Amino acid sequence: MNGSSGSVQSVARVLDITEALSTAPQGMSLSDLAATTGLHISTTHRLLGVLVERGYACKDQESGKYRLTLRLFEVGSRVSTALNLLTAAKPMLDELAADCQEVVHLVERDNSDVIYIYKAEPARPLVRMASYVGCRNPMYCTGVGKSILAYLPDEEVIKVWDSSEIHTYTEKTITDLDTLRSSLERVRRLGYAVDDEEHEPGVRCVAAPIFNWSDHPVAAVSISAPVFRMTDKFMEQLLPKLLRLTRDISRMMGCTAL
């Protein structure tokens, strides 16, 4: 058997073990698990070791039985959250774009970046934005990113900053951690973030976060427009609509803090 076939077989066996464990919430002994999957006990033990090491399974020290952890639920929830978020938000995002006649973005956090998972445009957009679905941008220099960062613990903000490649996109890009912290304090105070040509010259946007069932910021919505249209007065008109939308989506995602 060549290496490729062996690797595929190992993956299949790990999945067999995982599925077998999923039927036994109280756990299974090594011998029972080997019998259920039809694997040699040494093979079962070796593959279980991988699952335990990666946090997908654990061994009860008293009974000696193995059981699954919530790691699989955590991984699956990432996909579920993205799909449920977009399903819940899309009609409201389209309505907001039509109402304000500007581009509306929905992003989801991915480590130190945000990924654009939906872009709603008015029927006749007056200007084309460089953004697109699937686009990835840093958190520290975008309105959507800052609106999420503002509600994270300070140690996590530092972690995001340290893992980001700090780049000067425009003369207004924040490139200092203390300056970013001050900016985030303002976001928390106001409940929204502003990207004033910090990432894309000539573009200004206002953004607000979306919270999940654990009241944790996981996504954000922004309204973007050229600077000559996104005046302070126009932004004041948009803010109640934006904040109402993100509050409604957050509640649909199970948030109880708003």
C-alpha positions as CSV (number, residue, x, y, z in Angstrom):
1,M,0.0,0.0,0.0
2,N,1.5,3.4,-1.0
3,G,1.7,6.4,1.4
4,S,-1.3,8.1,-0.2
5,S,-3.6,5.1,0.2
6,G,-2.5,4.6,3.8
7,S,-3.2,8.2,4.7
8,V,-6.7,8.0,3.2
9,Q,-7.3,4.8,5.1
10,S,-6.1,6.4,8.4
11,V,-8.5,9.3,7.8
12,A,-11.4,6.9,7.2
13,R,-10.5,5.0,10.4
14,V,-10.4,8.2,12.5
15,L,-13.9,9.1,11.2
16,D,-15.1,5.6,12.0
17,I,-13.8,6.1,15.6
18,T,-15.4,9.5,15.8
19,E,-18.8,8.3,14.6
20,A,-18.7,5.4,17.0
21,L,-17.9,7.6,20.0
22,S,-20.7,10.0,18.9
23,T,-23.2,7.2,19.7
24,A,-21.9,6.8,23.3
25,P,-22.1,10.1,25.2
26,Q,-20.9,8.3,28.4
27,G,-17.8,7.0,26.6
28,M,-16.5,3.7,25.3
29,S,-13.6,1.5,26.5
30,L,-10.7,0.9,24.1
31,S,-11.7,-2.7,23.6
32,D,-15.4,-1.9,22.9
33,L,-14.4,0.8,20.5
34,A,-12.0,-1.5,18.7
35,A,-14.8,-4.2,18.4
36,T,-17.3,-1.7,17.2
37,T,-15.1,-0.3,14.5
38,G,-13.5,-3.6,13.6
39,L,-10.0,-2.2,14.1
40,H,-7.1,-3.8,15.8
41,I,-6.8,-2.6,19.4
42,S,-3.3,-1.1,18.8
43,T,-4.6,0.8,15.7
44,T,-7.6,2.1,17.7
45,H,-5.3,3.2,20.5
46,R,-2.9,5.0,18.1
47,L,-5.7,6.9,16.3
48,L,-7.5,7.7,19.6
49,G,-4.2,9.3,20.7
50,V,-4.4,11.7,17.7
51,L,-8.0,12.7,18.6
52,V,-7.0,13.2,22.2
53,E,-4.0,15.2,21.3
54,R,-6.0,17.5,19.0
55,G,-8.7,18.0,21.6
56,Y,-11.5,16.1,19.8
57,A,-11.6,13.3,22.4
58,C,-10.7,12.8,26.0
59,K,-10.1,9.9,28.4
60,D,-12.0,9.7,31.7
61,Q,-9.3,8.9,34.3
62,E,-11.7,7.0,36.6
63,S,-13.5,4.8,34.1
64,G,-10.8,4.7,31.5
65,K,-13.4,5.3,28.8
66,Y,-13.0,7.6,25.8
67,R,-15.6,10.2,24.8
68,L,-15.8,13.1,22.4
69,T,-15.4,16.6,23.6
70,L,-17.2,19.7,22.3
71,R,-14.4,20.4,19.9
72,L,-16.4,19.0,17.0
73,F,-19.3,21.2,17.9
74,E,-17.0,24.2,18.0
75,V,-15.6,23.5,14.6
76,G,-19.0,22.8,13.1
77,S,-20.5,25.9,14.6
78,R,-18.1,28.0,12.6
79,V,-19.7,26.9,9.4
80,S,-23.2,27.0,10.9
81,T,-22.7,30.5,12.2
82,A,-21.6,31.8,8.8
83,L,-24.5,30.2,7.0
84,N,-27.1,31.3,9.6
85,L,-25.7,34.8,9.8
86,L,-25.9,35.3,6.1
87,T,-29.4,33.8,5.9
88,A,-30.6,36.0,8.7
89,A,-29.0,39.1,7.5
90,K,-29.3,39.2,3.7
91,P,-32.8,40.6,3.4
92,M,-32.1,43.3,5.9
93,L,-28.8,44.2,4.2
94,D,-30.4,44.5,0.8
95,E,-33.1,46.7,2.3
96,L,-30.6,48.9,3.9
97,A,-28.6,49.3,0.7
98,A,-31.8,50.2,-1.2
99,D,-32.8,52.7,1.5
100,C,-29.6,54.6,1.9
101,Q,-28.5,54.1,-1.8
102,E,-24.9,53.1,-0.7
103,V,-22.9,50.0,-0.5
104,V,-23.5,47.8,2.6
105,H,-21.0,45.1,3.6
106,L,-21.3,42.1,6.0
107,V,-18.1,40.7,7.3
108,E,-17.1,37.9,9.6
109,R,-14.0,37.8,11.8
110,D,-11.3,35.3,10.9
111,N,-8.4,35.6,13.4
112,S,-6.8,39.0,12.9
113,D,-8.7,39.7,9.6
114,V,-12.2,40.2,8.5
115,I,-13.7,38.4,5.5
116,Y,-16.4,40.0,3.4
117,I,-19.2,37.4,3.1
118,Y,-21.9,39.7,1.5
119,K,-22.0,42.9,-0.4
120,A,-25.3,44.7,-1.0
121,E,-25.4,47.4,-3.6
122,P,-28.2,49.7,-4.6
123,A,-29.9,49.0,-8.0
124,R,-27.9,51.8,-9.6
125,P,-24.6,52.2,-7.6
126,L,-23.1,55.7,-8.1
127,V,-19.6,54.4,-7.5
128,R,-17.9,51.0,-7.6
129,M,-16.1,49.9,-4.5
130,A,-13.0,47.8,-4.6
131,S,-14.4,45.3,-2.1
132,Y,-15.9,41.9,-3.1
133,V,-17.3,38.8,-1.5
134,G,-14.4,36.7,-0.3
135,C,-12.1,39.8,0.2
136,R,-9.9,39.7,3.3
137,N,-8.8,42.8,5.1
138,P,-7.0,43.6,8.4
139,M,-9.0,44.5,11.4
140,Y,-6.9,47.3,12.7
141,C,-7.5,49.7,9.7
142,T,-11.1,49.0,8.7
143,G,-14.3,50.2,10.3
144,V,-15.8,46.7,10.4
145,G,-12.6,45.4,12.0
146,K,-12.4,48.2,14.6
147,S,-16.1,47.7,15.5
148,I,-15.3,44.1,16.4
149,L,-11.9,44.8,18.1
150,A,-13.5,47.4,20.4
151,Y,-15.5,44.7,22.2
152,L,-12.6,42.2,22.6
153,P,-10.5,41.9,25.7
154,D,-7.4,44.0,25.6
155,E,-5.1,41.0,25.5
156,E,-6.9,39.8,22.5
157,V,-6.6,43.2,20.8
158,I,-2.8,43.0,21.4
159,K,-2.7,39.5,20.0
160,V,-4.5,40.6,16.8
161,W,-2.2,43.6,16.5
162,D,0.9,41.5,17.0
163,S,-0.3,38.9,14.4
164,S,-1.1,41.6,11.8
165,E,1.3,43.0,9.2
166,I,0.9,46.7,10.0
167,H,0.8,48.5,6.6
168,T,0.3,52.1,5.8
169,Y,-2.5,52.0,3.3
170,T,-3.2,55.7,3.4
171,E,-1.8,58.7,5.3
172,K,-4.7,58.2,7.8
173,T,-4.0,54.5,8.6
174,I,-3.4,53.8,12.3
175,T,0.0,52.3,12.7
176,D,0.4,52.7,16.5
177,L,-1.1,50.4,19.1
178,D,-1.8,53.1,21.6
179,T,-3.6,55.2,18.9
180,L,-5.7,52.1,18.0
181,R,-6.6,51.6,21.7
182,S,-7.8,55.2,21.9
183,S,-9.8,54.7,18.8
184,L,-11.4,51.6,20.2
185,E,-12.3,53.4,23.4
186,R,-14.3,55.9,21.3
187,V,-16.0,53.0,19.4
188,R,-17.1,51.5,22.7
189,R,-18.4,54.8,23.9
190,L,-20.4,55.6,20.7
191,G,-21.3,52.0,19.7
192,Y,-20.0,52.3,16.1
193,A,-16.7,52.7,14.3
194,V,-15.7,55.0,11.5
195,D,-13.1,54.3,8.7
196,D,-12.1,57.8,7.5
197,E,-10.0,56.9,4.5
198,E,-7.9,54.6,6.7
199,H,-7.9,51.7,4.3
200,E,-9.0,53.0,0.9
201,P,-8.4,56.6,-0.2
202,G,-11.5,58.5,-1.0
203,V,-13.8,56.0,0.9
204,R,-15.4,56.6,4.2
205,C,-17.6,54.1,6.1
206,V,-19.4,53.6,9.3
207,A,-19.7,50.2,10.9
208,A,-21.2,48.4,13.9
209,P,-20.6,44.9,15.4
210,I,-22.8,41.8,15.5
211,F,-22.8,39.7,18.6
212,N,-23.5,36.0,18.9
213,W,-25.4,33.9,21.5
214,S,-22.5,34.3,23.9
215,D,-22.6,38.1,23.5
216,H,-19.2,37.9,21.7
217,P,-18.5,40.1,18.6
218,V,-18.2,37.8,15.6
219,A,-19.2,40.0,12.6
220,A,-20.0,43.5,11.5
221,V,-21.9,45.6,9.0
222,S,-20.7,48.7,7.3
223,I,-22.1,51.4,5.0
224,S,-19.5,52.7,2.7
225,A,-19.5,55.8,0.4
226,P,-17.1,58.3,-1.2
227,V,-16.0,60.9,1.2
228,F,-17.8,63.7,-0.6
229,R,-21.2,61.9,0.1
230,M,-20.4,60.4,3.5
231,T,-20.5,63.7,5.4
232,D,-20.9,63.9,9.1
233,K,-24.5,64.9,8.6
234,F,-25.2,62.0,6.2
235,M,-23.6,59.6,8.7
236,E,-25.9,60.9,11.5
237,Q,-28.8,60.0,9.3
238,L,-27.5,56.5,8.6
239,L,-26.5,55.6,12.1
240,P,-29.9,54.8,13.6
241,K,-30.7,52.4,10.6
242,L,-27.3,50.7,10.9
243,L,-27.5,50.3,14.7
244,R,-31.0,49.0,14.5
245,L,-30.0,46.5,11.9
246,T,-27.0,45.1,13.8
247,R,-29.0,45.0,17.0
248,D,-31.8,43.0,15.2
249,I,-29.3,40.6,13.6
250,S,-27.5,40.1,16.9
251,R,-30.7,39.2,18.6
252,M,-31.5,36.7,15.8
253,M,-28.0,35.2,16.5
254,G,-29.0,34.7,20.1
255,C,-27.5,37.8,21.7
256,T,-29.3,38.8,24.9
257,A,-27.1,41.7,26.0
258,L,-28.7,44.3,23.5
